[in-house]
């Protein structure tokens, strides 16, 4: 963590929590984290709980995020949610290109780029996910894969907008598996990502961009991960579904 970049820790709830369950979780988080100012705290519930959570986080230190959005604002796109609809619920952040969407919904870098541009067009703060599979890692293709994803997914935006974009490094092999990159491994990849952003934009932009780590983040490994110079936060999955574990991750990062 560079003290010039504020830590950002976001909870991706994935396909979990009804509106009632979301209510209970956020009430607990507000109780535990109400005085935390050192970290940008973000919760990303499913679309069906955005309305409930938006009312609870109003005037709190917790930001609301969405897990996905359409590249189109309105139109004949059955099942899609546009940026304007998210803004209605005071959504501030949006996750784009998560590895699960890249795998199961076959989202391409070009589609992520279109969504990124739409998000910035609506003044949302995107969290763009990149990461390699276990097969790619074992074939020593990590840097090649990340370079391709970054170039494609971040295409079409200015350096100024890039500074308002968060990048989340998610080693696919560490998501939900209990495996986690060592702090040194995470730092090495985060430093590589920052170097690629410097190439794609410029060193000043790269210095300002926040890069999160995502991949089986837990209270016990948070402090060491967050102490790395190029790790600026975490995108948390399973551990974000409980008040205690998510609160402890945030407290251990300070």
C-alpha positions as CSV (number, residue, x, y, z in Angstrom):
1,X,0.0,0.0,0.0
2,X,1.2,3.5,-1.0
3,X,0.0,6.0,1.5
4,X,-0.9,8.3,-1.4
5,X,-3.5,5.8,-2.6
6,X,-6.4,5.2,-0.2
7,X,-7.2,1.5,0.4
8,X,-10.4,0.2,-1.1
9,X,-11.9,-3.0,0.2
10,X,-15.0,-4.2,-1.7
11,X,-17.3,-7.2,-0.8
12,X,-18.6,-9.1,-3.9
13,X,-21.6,-11.0,-2.6
14,X,-22.1,-12.8,-5.9
15,X,-25.4,-14.7,-6.1
16,X,-26.1,-14.6,-2.4
17,X,-28.4,-12.7,0.1
18,X,-32.0,-11.9,-0.2
19,X,-33.0,-8.3,0.5
20,X,-33.8,-9.2,4.1
21,X,-30.5,-11.0,4.6
22,X,-28.7,-8.0,3.0
23,X,-30.4,-5.7,5.5
24,X,-29.1,-7.7,8.4
25,X,-25.6,-7.9,7.0
26,X,-25.3,-4.1,6.3
27,X,-26.8,-3.2,9.7
28,X,-24.0,-5.3,11.3
29,X,-21.3,-3.8,9.1
30,X,-22.4,-0.3,10.0
31,X,-22.3,-1.2,13.7
32,X,-18.7,-2.6,13.4
33,X,-17.2,-0.2,10.9
34,X,-19.0,3.1,11.5
35,X,-15.8,4.9,12.6
36,X,-13.5,3.6,9.9
37,X,-12.2,6.5,7.7
38,X,-8.9,5.1,6.5
39,X,-10.5,2.7,3.9
40,X,-13.1,3.1,1.2
41,X,-15.6,0.3,2.1
42,X,-17.8,-1.0,-0.7
43,X,-20.5,-3.6,-0.6
44,X,-21.8,-5.2,-3.9
45,X,-25.0,-7.0,-3.4
46,X,-27.1,-8.7,-6.1
47,X,-29.4,-6.3,-8.1
48,X,-32.4,-7.4,-6.1
49,X,-30.9,-6.1,-2.9
50,X,-29.6,-2.7,-4.2
51,X,-32.8,-0.8,-3.2
52,X,-32.7,-2.1,0.4
53,X,-28.9,-1.6,0.8
54,X,-29.0,1.9,-0.8
55,X,-31.3,3.1,2.0
56,X,-29.1,1.6,4.7
57,X,-25.8,3.1,3.5
58,X,-27.1,6.6,2.9
59,X,-25.1,9.0,5.1
60,X,-22.7,6.2,6.2
61,X,-19.1,5.4,5.4
62,X,-20.1,2.5,3.2
63,X,-20.3,2.8,-0.6
64,X,-22.7,0.8,-2.7
65,X,-21.5,-1.2,-5.7
66,X,-23.1,-3.4,-8.3
67,X,-21.7,-6.6,-9.6
68,X,-22.2,-6.0,-13.3
69,X,-23.9,-3.6,-15.8
70,X,-24.9,-3.5,-19.4
71,X,-22.8,-1.6,-22.0
72,X,-26.1,-0.1,-23.1
73,X,-28.0,2.5,-21.0
74,X,-31.5,1.6,-22.2
75,X,-33.1,-0.5,-25.0
76,X,-34.3,-3.9,-26.1
77,X,-31.8,-5.9,-24.0
78,X,-33.9,-8.4,-22.0
79,X,-32.5,-9.1,-18.6
80,X,-29.9,-6.3,-18.6
81,X,-29.4,-3.4,-16.2
82,X,-28.1,-0.1,-17.4
83,X,-26.0,2.5,-15.6
84,X,-28.9,4.9,-15.2
85,X,-30.8,2.3,-13.4
86,X,-27.9,1.7,-11.0
87,X,-27.6,5.5,-10.4
88,X,-31.2,5.5,-9.3
89,X,-30.1,3.5,-6.2
90,X,-27.0,5.7,-5.6
91,X,-24.6,3.0,-6.8
92,X,-21.1,4.4,-6.8
93,X,-18.9,1.5,-7.9
94,X,-19.5,-1.3,-10.4
95,X,-17.5,-4.6,-10.9
96,X,-16.7,-5.3,-14.6
97,X,-15.2,-8.3,-16.2
98,X,-15.2,-10.6,-13.2
99,X,-13.6,-13.9,-14.0
100,X,-16.9,-15.7,-13.4
101,X,-18.6,-13.6,-16.1
102,X,-15.6,-14.0,-18.4
103,X,-15.9,-17.8,-18.0
104,X,-19.7,-18.4,-17.7
105,X,-21.0,-15.5,-19.8
106,X,-18.1,-15.5,-22.2
107,X,-17.4,-11.8,-21.7
108,X,-14.6,-10.6,-23.9
109,X,-12.1,-7.8,-23.2
110,X,-13.9,-5.8,-25.9
111,X,-17.2,-6.1,-24.0
112,X,-15.5,-5.1,-20.8
113,X,-14.1,-2.1,-22.5
114,X,-17.5,-1.1,-23.8
115,X,-19.0,-1.4,-20.3
116,X,-16.1,0.5,-18.8
117,X,-16.8,3.4,-21.2
118,X,-20.5,3.3,-20.3
119,X,-19.7,3.3,-16.6
120,X,-17.5,6.4,-16.9
121,X,-20.1,8.0,-19.1
122,X,-22.5,7.7,-16.1
123,X,-19.8,8.8,-13.5
124,X,-19.7,5.4,-11.9
125,X,-16.4,4.1,-10.6
126,X,-15.5,0.8,-12.3
127,X,-13.6,-2.1,-10.8
128,X,-12.1,-3.9,-13.7
129,X,-11.1,-7.5,-13.0
130,X,-8.1,-9.3,-14.6
131,X,-6.5,-12.6,-13.8
132,X,-5.0,-15.9,-15.0
133,X,-6.2,-19.5,-14.7
134,X,-4.2,-22.2,-13.0
135,X,-3.4,-23.7,-16.5
136,X,-2.1,-20.3,-17.7
137,X,-0.1,-19.8,-14.5
138,X,1.5,-23.2,-14.7
139,X,2.4,-22.5,-18.4
140,X,4.2,-19.2,-17.2
141,X,1.6,-17.2,-19.2
142,X,0.5,-14.9,-16.3
143,X,2.1,-11.7,-17.7
144,X,1.1,-12.4,-21.2
145,X,-2.6,-13.0,-20.2
146,X,-2.7,-9.9,-17.9
147,X,-1.1,-7.7,-20.6
148,X,-3.7,-8.8,-23.1
149,X,-6.6,-8.3,-20.7
150,X,-5.4,-4.9,-19.6
151,X,-4.8,-3.6,-23.1
152,X,-8.3,-4.8,-24.3
153,X,-10.3,-4.1,-21.2
154,X,-8.9,-0.6,-20.6
155,X,-9.1,0.5,-24.3
156,X,-11.0,3.7,-25.2
157,X,-10.6,5.8,-22.0
158,X,-8.4,8.7,-21.2
159,X,-5.6,8.8,-18.6
160,X,-7.9,11.0,-16.5
161,X,-10.6,8.4,-16.4
162,X,-8.1,5.7,-15.8
163,X,-7.1,7.3,-12.6
164,X,-10.8,6.9,-11.5
165,X,-10.7,3.2,-12.5
166,X,-9.8,0.5,-10.0
167,X,-8.1,-2.7,-11.3
168,X,-8.7,-5.9,-9.4
169,X,-6.1,-8.7,-9.8
170,X,-7.9,-12.0,-9.3
171,X,-5.9,-15.1,-9.9
172,X,-8.7,-17.4,-11.0
173,X,-6.9,-20.3,-9.4
174,X,-7.3,-18.7,-6.0
175,X,-11.0,-17.7,-6.1
176,X,-13.1,-19.8,-3.7
177,X,-10.4,-22.5,-3.6
178,X,-8.8,-21.5,-0.3
179,X,-5.5,-21.1,-2.2
180,X,-4.0,-17.6,-2.0
181,X,-1.1,-15.9,-3.7
182,X,1.7,-15.3,-1.3
183,X,2.3,-11.6,-0.4
184,X,5.4,-11.7,-2.6
185,X,3.5,-13.3,-5.5
186,X,0.7,-10.7,-5.2
187,X,3.2,-7.8,-5.1
188,X,5.1,-9.1,-8.1
189,X,1.9,-9.3,-10.2
190,X,0.5,-5.9,-8.9
191,X,3.8,-4.3,-9.8
192,X,3.6,-5.8,-13.3
193,X,0.0,-4.5,-13.7
194,X,1.1,-1.0,-12.6
195,X,4.0,-1.1,-15.2
196,X,1.5,-2.1,-18.0
197,X,-0.8,0.8,-17.0
198,X,2.2,3.1,-17.2
199,X,2.9,1.8,-20.7
200,X,-0.8,2.1,-21.8
201,X,-1.2,5.6,-20.2
202,X,1.8,7.2,-18.4
203,X,3.7,6.8,-15.1
204,X,1.7,9.5,-13.4
205,X,-1.6,7.8,-14.1
206,X,-0.2,4.4,-13.0
207,X,1.0,5.9,-9.7
208,X,-2.6,7.0,-8.9
209,X,-4.5,3.8,-9.9
210,X,-5.6,1.6,-7.1
211,X,-5.0,-2.1,-7.6
212,X,-7.0,-4.6,-5.5
213,X,-6.1,-8.2,-4.8
214,X,-8.9,-10.8,-4.9
215,X,-8.5,-14.5,-4.3
216,X,-9.5,-16.1,-1.0
217,X,-8.8,-13.0,1.1
218,X,-9.5,-13.7,4.8
219,X,-8.8,-11.8,8.0
220,X,-5.7,-13.9,8.6
221,X,-3.9,-13.0,5.4
222,X,-5.1,-9.4,5.1
223,X,-2.4,-7.5,6.9
224,X,0.5,-9.1,5.1
225,X,-1.2,-8.6,1.7
226,X,-2.1,-5.0,2.3
227,X,1.4,-4.2,3.5
228,X,2.8,-4.8,0.0
229,X,3.7,-1.5,-1.8
230,X,1.5,-2.1,-4.9
231,X,-1.5,-3.7,-3.2
232,X,-4.1,-1.1,-2.6
233,X,-7.0,-3.1,-1.3
234,X,-9.0,-6.3,-1.8
235,X,-12.0,-7.6,-3.7
236,X,-13.5,-10.1,-1.2
237,X,-15.8,-12.9,-2.0
238,X,-17.0,-15.5,0.5
239,X,-15.5,-13.7,3.5
240,X,-17.7,-10.6,2.6
241,X,-20.9,-12.5,3.4
242,X,-20.4,-12.4,7.2
243,X,-20.2,-9.3,9.4
244,X,-17.3,-10.6,11.5
245,X,-15.0,-11.8,8.7
246,X,-15.6,-8.7,6.5
247,X,-15.2,-6.3,9.4
248,X,-12.0,-8.1,10.5
249,X,-10.5,-7.9,7.0
250,X,-11.1,-4.1,7.0
251,X,-9.8,-3.6,10.5
252,X,-6.7,-5.8,9.8
253,X,-5.9,-3.7,6.7
254,X,-5.5,-0.4,8.7
